[in-house]
């Protein structure tokens, strides 16, 4: 009976290791989309820097004492997909057209514009 619980704990641990980061990344994608929409950074004319959006990576010491922030990873993934478009002077904006048609928005269950 002891081996059964040991194997069950190992399986639960592996499930957590695999699925928890995916869940946290999906949540970060929704948070990043909300931040861009809330700050009206959805067109080239209203583009903002990541610093203005408070999306810069924290410093080394701050990262050591706080939980892992998945927003920088979400921004990187979204910019590779063309959902976040970088302009000159480090300004960027959210492309609603690319977001609507992306698989990433479907997987992360991003609400359409106008909904919270």
N, C-alpha and C positions, 0 to 999 in steps of 0.2 A: 504494500500500500504506500510506503514511503517513496518508492520510485515513481509512482503515478503522480504524486504531488510535485515531485522534483521536475519531471518532464512537463507537467502542466505549467509550472512557473516559468520554465525556459521558453515554452511556446508563447506564453503571454508576454514575456519580455521581448521576444523577437517581433511579435505583432506591434508592440508599442514602438520599438525602434524603427520599424518600417513605416507605419501609418501616422504616427504623431507628427513627424516633420512635414509630411504631405498636407495634413490638416492645417498645420500652422502656416504653411506657405499659401494655401488657398485663402485663409483668413487674412494674411498680409496683403494679398492681391486685392481683396475687397476693401481693406483699409486704405490702400494707396489710391484706388479709384475714387473712394469717398473724399480723400484729401484733395485730389486734383479737382474734382467737381465742386467741392465746397469753396475752394479758392478760385474758381472760375478759370482754371488753366486748361481750357479745352480747345484752344485755337492758337495759331501762331501769333495773333495780335495780343492775346492775353497770357502768353507763356511766362512762366516764372522760373526762378532758379530753385534747386532743391533746398538751398538754405532758406529761401523765403517760404517754402512749404514745410519747413522743419523736418526734412527727410534726410538730412546729412547723417553719416555714420558717426556714432559716438566715439570718443577717444578710447585709447587702450585701457586706461584705468576704469573708465565707466563701463566698458564691456566686461571687465573682469568681475565686477560686483553686481551686475544686473543680468536678467535673463536674456537669452539670445533674441535679437530683433530680426525678424525675417523680412522686414520691409526693404532693406537694400537688395536682398536676393530677389524679391518680387519686382523691384524696379529694373534690375538687370535683366530678368527674364522678359518683362514686358517691353523693354527697349529692344531686345533681340527679336521679339515678335513684331516690332513696328507699332506697338500700341502706344508707347511713350516715345515721342519724337524729340530728339535733342536738336536744338538750334545753336547759333553762335552765342557767345558770351555765356555759355553754360545754362541757357534757358531751355525749358522743355515744356511740353504740353501733352495732354491725353487726347489721342485720336479716337473719338467716339465711333467713327465708321469702322475702324480696324478692330476696336474692342467688341462691337456688336457681332462681327463675323468671325471672331476668333474662338478656337476650341478652349483656350484658357478661360475666357469669361464664362463659358458653359460649365466647365469643370469646377470653377470657383463660385458658381452661382451668383455672378455679379448682377445686381438689379439694373434695369434700364434707367436711362436718365430721367430725373424727376421723381423717382421713388427713393426711399431711404433704405 
